[in-house]
Amino acid sequence: MPFFRRAIVLLFGAAIAVAAGVVVLPVAALVDPVTRAAGFAIAEVAFFALTRMDPDDLASADLGGIVHFAWTAFMAICVMPLVFTILLGEIAKVRSFFWYAGATGLIAASTPWLIRGAFHSQRAASASPEELRFALLFFLTGIVSGAVFWLVAGGSESRRRKESA
């Protein structure tokens, strides 16, 4: 029975932490001038691509590319680093705040380089100053989602163990 209780707490904590990351990522992107300019440039391209279409073609427009890009970005930055950290933390029985916040932040920040390496990109090891700003934004998002997870699920387990001992 403790396994099922822990699984429910983990799923609930992960859901809350992902939601926190999904909120923090766009808010932090709007605060930083570099990421804000990049986001507005993407929105501007999408808007003008839609406004240049014929009204008859607008209904059959393939908006799936924009939605797919946003979905993939949120999954790669907000969900997968947290899930990976939770799995490793549960296997190793790590309940530290620094593990959940720090590891999630580091994995989220390294996501662009991991993706480049997976696709064997020529620029897998290099980064421009703008890319480093995005990496810092992803690191912040990972720290927040990892900290929220620890507050909901990780810290409760360590407190319960201390009380029962």
C-alpha positions in Angstrom: 0.0 0.0 0.0 2.8 2.5 0.6 3.9 2.0 -3.0 0.5 3.2 -4.3 0.4 6.1 -1.9 3.9 7.2 -3.0 2.9 6.8 -6.7 -0.1 9.0 -6.3 2.0 11.6 -4.4 4.6 11.5 -7.2 2.0 11.9 -10.0 0.3 14.7 -8.2 3.6 16.5 -7.4 4.7 16.0 -11.0 1.5 17.5 -12.3 1.7 20.5 -10.1 5.4 21.0 -10.9 4.9 20.8 -14.7 2.1 23.4 -14.3 4.5 25.6 -12.4 7.1 25.2 -15.2 4.5 26.0 -17.9 3.6 29.2 -16.1 7.2 30.3 -15.3 8.6 29.7 -18.8 6.5 32.2 -20.7 6.5 34.7 -17.8 10.3 34.6 -17.5 10.6 34.7 -21.3 8.6 37.9 -21.4 10.8 39.5 -18.6 14.1 38.9 -20.5 14.5 41.3 -23.4 16.4 38.8 -25.6 13.9 36.0 -25.3 11.0 38.4 -25.5 12.3 39.7 -28.8 12.7 36.1 -30.1 9.2 35.2 -29.0 7.7 38.3 -30.6 9.6 37.5 -33.8 8.1 34.0 -33.9 4.6 35.4 -33.2 5.0 38.0 -35.9 6.1 35.5 -38.5 3.1 33.3 -37.6 0.7 36.2 -37.6 1.8 37.5 -41.0 1.8 34.0 -42.5 -1.8 33.7 -41.4 -2.9 37.2 -42.6 -1.4 36.7 -46.1 -3.5 33.6 -46.7 -6.8 33.7 -48.6 -9.8 33.5 -46.3 -10.8 30.2 -48.0 -7.4 28.7 -47.3 -7.4 29.9 -43.7 -9.9 27.2 -42.6 -7.6 24.5 -44.0 -4.4 26.1 -42.9 -1.8 23.8 -41.3 -1.5 25.4 -37.9 -0.2 22.2 -36.6 3.4 23.2 -37.1 3.1 26.1 -34.6 1.2 24.0 -32.1 3.7 21.1 -32.5 6.6 23.5 -32.0 5.1 24.9 -28.8 4.1 21.4 -27.5 7.6 20.0 -28.2 9.3 23.0 -26.5 7.2 22.6 -23.4 7.7 18.9 -23.2 11.4 19.2 -23.7 11.8 22.0 -21.1 9.0 21.5 -18.6 8.2 17.8 -18.5 11.1 15.6 -19.6 13.8 17.0 -17.2 11.4 16.7 -14.3 10.4 13.2 -15.2 14.0 12.1 -15.6 15.0 13.7 -12.3 12.0 12.1 -10.5 12.8 8.6 -11.9 16.5 8.9 -10.9 15.6 10.3 -7.5 13.2 7.5 -6.8 15.6 4.8 -7.9 18.4 6.2 -5.8 16.0 7.2 -3.0 17.2 10.8 -3.0 15.0 13.2 -1.2 17.1 16.3 -1.3 15.8 19.7 -2.4 19.1 20.4 -4.2 18.7 17.2 -6.2 15.2 17.9 -7.5 15.8 21.6 -8.1 19.4 21.5 -9.3 19.2 18.3 -11.5 15.9 19.4 -13.1 17.5 22.9 -13.8 20.7 21.4 -15.3 18.8 18.9 -17.5 16.4 21.6 -18.7 19.3 24.0 -19.4 21.2 21.3 -21.3 18.2 20.4 -23.5 19.3 22.4 -26.6 22.7 20.7 -26.6 21.3 17.3 -26.0 18.9 17.7 -28.9 21.7 19.0 -31.2 23.8 16.0 -30.2 21.0 13.6 -30.9 20.6 15.0 -34.4 24.4 15.1 -34.9 24.4 18.8 -35.5 27.7 20.6 -36.4 27.0 23.2 -33.7 26.4 20.7 -30.9 29.2 22.1 -28.8 28.9 25.8 -29.5 26.5 28.4 -28.3 25.8 32.1 -29.1 25.1 34.6 -26.3 21.4 34.5 -27.1 21.4 30.7 -26.8 23.0 31.0 -23.4 20.2 33.4 -22.4 17.7 30.7 -23.4 19.7 28.1 -21.4 19.5 30.4 -18.4 15.8 30.7 -18.9 15.4 26.9 -19.1 17.6 26.5 -16.0 15.3 28.9 -14.1 12.3 27.0 -15.3 13.8 23.7 -14.2 14.7 25.0 -10.8 11.2 26.2 -10.2 9.5 23.0 -11.3 12.0 20.9 -9.4 11.5 23.0 -6.2 7.7 22.8 -6.5 7.9 19.0 -7.0 10.1 18.7 -3.9 7.7 20.9 -1.9 4.7 18.7 -2.9 6.2 15.2 -3.0 9.9 15.0 -2.1 9.9 17.0 1.1 6.8 15.2 2.5 8.4 11.8 2.2 11.6 12.9 4.1 9.4 14.6 6.8 7.3 11.4 7.2 10.5 9.3 7.5 11.8 11.6 10.3 8.5 11.5 12.2 8.3 7.7 12.1 11.9 7.2 13.2 
